[in-house]
Amino acid sequence: MKITVLGSGAWGTALAQLLADNNHEVTLWGHNPAKAETMQRSRENPLLPQRKLHERLVVTADISCVETAEMVVFATPSFAVRSTAVLAAPYIKAGSVLVTVSKGIEKKTHRRMSEIIAEETGNRFPVVALSGPSHAEEVVMGQPTGCVAACVNKDAAEKVQDAFMNTLFRVYSSPDIVGVEICGALKNVVALCCGICDGMGYEDNTKALLMTRSMTEMARLGEALGGKPQTFAGLAGMGDLIVTCTSMHSRNRRAGIHIGGGKTAQEAMDAVGAVVEGYYAAESAWSLANDMGIEMPICSAVYAVLYEGADSRKMVMELMQREKKEESSWI
Ligand SMILES: NC(=O)c1ccc[n+]([C@@H]2O[C@H](COP(=O)([O-])OP(=O)(O)OC[C@H]3O[C@@H](n4cnc5c(N)ncnc54)[C@H](O)[C@@H]3O)[C@@H](O)[C@H]2O)c1
């Protein structure tokens, strides 16, 4: 199949490599012409020095490369998904399946990535969200990995499942695109929070408490938006939460560690030097939860630290001193 991957960062490159390994004809589009040209010539992405580019993988900055694709994968940071969809839309051919692997919720509109892509392409194509515990650095090295392809259109989800799946990359299908995308966006906020706690010197008990109670918050918001409970216990939910909150591959966690160690949010992002999706997702999730009247105390605490300069240690104490609650209902 002819497939174009839009976004030549770590994840776009790792997936383009995987798809080329699966014998698809793959083009990788990057928005920066000089960088695309260097990648095409040097046959490497400096973000993933572990592996040379597949010999049949073509890198370009010419968006008309979408013209021949039967599948188009959006792999830019979430803030660039709308502008990339606007650029690509005129070239996408009838019958194509679109895929989003970007994780976030748009600021102000609170749109999920699949909604943005559908909107900017005139609702003419099925849009599938592919998500799960999958660091680019490990996928590119062929470490066994699992993800979920979610779409209300079963044929489209299965087409994506078939295109990406191989003996080292297992893909499950799901109709719950709402749950899958909400999990993907919110787990980055939790990873930032876990990093902040790491940076303050808190250890395993604190992390387990945070991850578990955050999962309750994620499910509360996701289910209110129409997501299914089992998605939150699945690969895109608990799976991605575990991988993001516990690994040093996670930029969100690394940014959090800097903040917990005393840096401001901006200084932490500068130190990480790459897109920290959790920073943007924290604001979107906080305002979405407020609009919907959903209680998300951990997300609110992260928002206060990132956007209002609140003291991390004081926020932890505030969370610990909230009124007593039941974990399971008594009735
Ligand atoms: N890295 C991973 O392991 C991983 C895994 C799963 C999902 N994701 C998600 O994939 C998305 C991309 O992440 P990444 O790790 O590849 O990021 P990255 O920082 O490695 O790369 C981002 C790329 O986007 C490009 N870019 C920046 N501004 C742009 C614009 N305005 N238009 C088009 N392109 C632009 C940059 O040049 C860069 O090539 C994020 O939403 C992330 O959450 C990443």
The ligand as an SDF file (V2000), in Angstrom:
LIG
                    3D

 44 48  0  0  0  0  0  0  0  0999 V2000
    7.9890    9.9100   20.5020 N   0  0  0  0  0  0  0  0  0  0  0  0
    7.2120    8.8910   20.7830 C   0  0  0  0  0  0  0  0  0  0  0  0
    7.6800    7.8330   21.2080 O   0  0  0  0  0  0  0  0  0  0  0  0
    5.7190    8.9960   20.5900 C   0  0  0  0  0  0  0  0  0  0  0  0
    4.9530    7.8420   20.7410 C   0  0  0  0  0  0  0  0  0  0  0  0
    3.5780    7.9020   20.5540 C   0  0  0  0  0  0  0  0  0  0  0  0
    2.9900    9.1240   20.2180 C   0  0  0  0  0  0  0  0  0  0  0  0
    3.7590   10.2330   20.0850 N   0  0  0  0  0  0  0  0  0  0  0  0
    3.0850   11.4750   19.7070 C   0  0  0  0  0  0  0  0  0  0  0  0
    3.4500   11.8020   18.3780 O   0  0  0  0  0  0  0  0  0  0  0  0
    3.4410   13.2170   18.1860 C   0  0  0  0  0  0  0  0  0  0  0  0
    4.7810   13.6410   17.6270 C   0  0  0  0  0  0  0  0  0  0  0  0
    5.7460   13.3430   18.6190 O   0  0  0  0  0  0  0  0  0  0  0  0
    7.2930   13.1480   18.3010 P   0  0  0  0  0  0  0  0  0  0  0  0
    7.8580   12.4230   19.4470 O   0  0  0  0  0  0  0  0  0  0  0  0
    7.5000   12.6030   16.9450 O   0  0  0  0  0  0  0  0  0  0  0  0
    7.7900   14.6610   18.3480 O   0  0  0  0  0  0  0  0  0  0  0  0
    9.2200   15.2420   17.9510 P   0  0  0  0  0  0  0  0  0  0  0  0
    9.4750   16.3950   18.8620 O   0  0  0  0  0  0  0  0  0  0  0  0
   10.2350   14.1500   17.8730 O   0  0  0  0  0  0  0  0  0  0  0  0
    9.0030   15.7620   16.4810 O   0  0  0  0  0  0  0  0  0  0  0  0
    8.0940   16.7310   16.1880 C   0  0  0  0  0  0  0  0  0  0  0  0
    8.2000   17.0120   14.7030 C   0  0  0  0  0  0  0  0  0  0  0  0
    7.1920   17.9320   14.3490 O   0  0  0  0  0  0  0  0  0  0  0  0
    7.7480   18.8970   13.5160 C   0  0  0  0  0  0  0  0  0  0  0  0
    6.9920   20.1190   13.5860 N   0  0  0  0  0  0  0  0  0  0  0  0
    7.1370   21.1420   14.4690 C   0  0  0  0  0  0  0  0  0  0  0  0
    6.2710   22.1330   14.1640 N   0  0  0  0  0  0  0  0  0  0  0  0
    5.5870   21.7320   13.0720 C   0  0  0  0  0  0  0  0  0  0  0  0
    4.5820   22.3300   12.2660 C   0  0  0  0  0  0  0  0  0  0  0  0
    4.1030   23.5450   12.5530 N   0  0  0  0  0  0  0  0  0  0  0  0
    4.0890   21.6220   11.2270 N   0  0  0  0  0  0  0  0  0  0  0  0
    4.5420   20.3900   10.9460 C   0  0  0  0  0  0  0  0  0  0  0  0
    5.5150   19.7730   11.6510 N   0  0  0  0  0  0  0  0  0  0  0  0
    6.0240   20.4500   12.7100 C   0  0  0  0  0  0  0  0  0  0  0  0
    9.1770   19.0590   14.0100 C   0  0  0  0  0  0  0  0  0  0  0  0
    9.9780   19.5830   13.0190 O   0  0  0  0  0  0  0  0  0  0  0  0
    9.5330   17.6210   14.3450 C   0  0  0  0  0  0  0  0  0  0  0  0
   10.0270   16.9620   13.2030 O   0  0  0  0  0  0  0  0  0  0  0  0
    3.1260   13.8260   19.5700 C   0  0  0  0  0  0  0  0  0  0  0  0
    1.7710   14.1460   19.6470 O   0  0  0  0  0  0  0  0  0  0  0  0
    3.4620   12.6940   20.5380 C   0  0  0  0  0  0  0  0  0  0  0  0
    2.6900   12.7560   21.7280 O   0  0  0  0  0  0  0  0  0  0  0  0
    5.1080   10.1960   20.2550 C   0  0  0  0  0  0  0  0  0  0  0  0
  1  2  1  0
  2  3  2  0
  2  4  1  0
  4  5  1  0
  4 44  2  0
  5  6  2  0
  6  7  1  0
  7  8  2  0
  8  9  1  0
  8 44  1  0
  9 10  1  0
  9 42  1  0
 10 11  1  0
 11 12  1  0
 11 40  1  0
 12 13  1  0
 13 14  1  0
 14 15  2  0
 14 16  1  0
 14 17  1  0
 17 18  1  0
 18 19  2  0
 18 20  1  0
 18 21  1  0
 21 22  1  0
 22 23  1  0
 23 24  1  0
 23 38  1  0
 24 25  1  0
 25 26  1  0
 25 36  1  0
 26 27  1  0
 26 35  1  0
 27 28  2  0
 28 29  1  0
 29 30  1  0
 29 35  2  0
 30 31  1  0
 30 32  2  0
 32 33  1  0
 33 34  2  0
 34 35  1  0
 36 37  1  0
 36 38  1  0
 38 39  1  0
 40 41  1  0
 40 42  1  0
 42 43  1  0
M  CHG  2   8   1  16  -1
M  END
$$$$
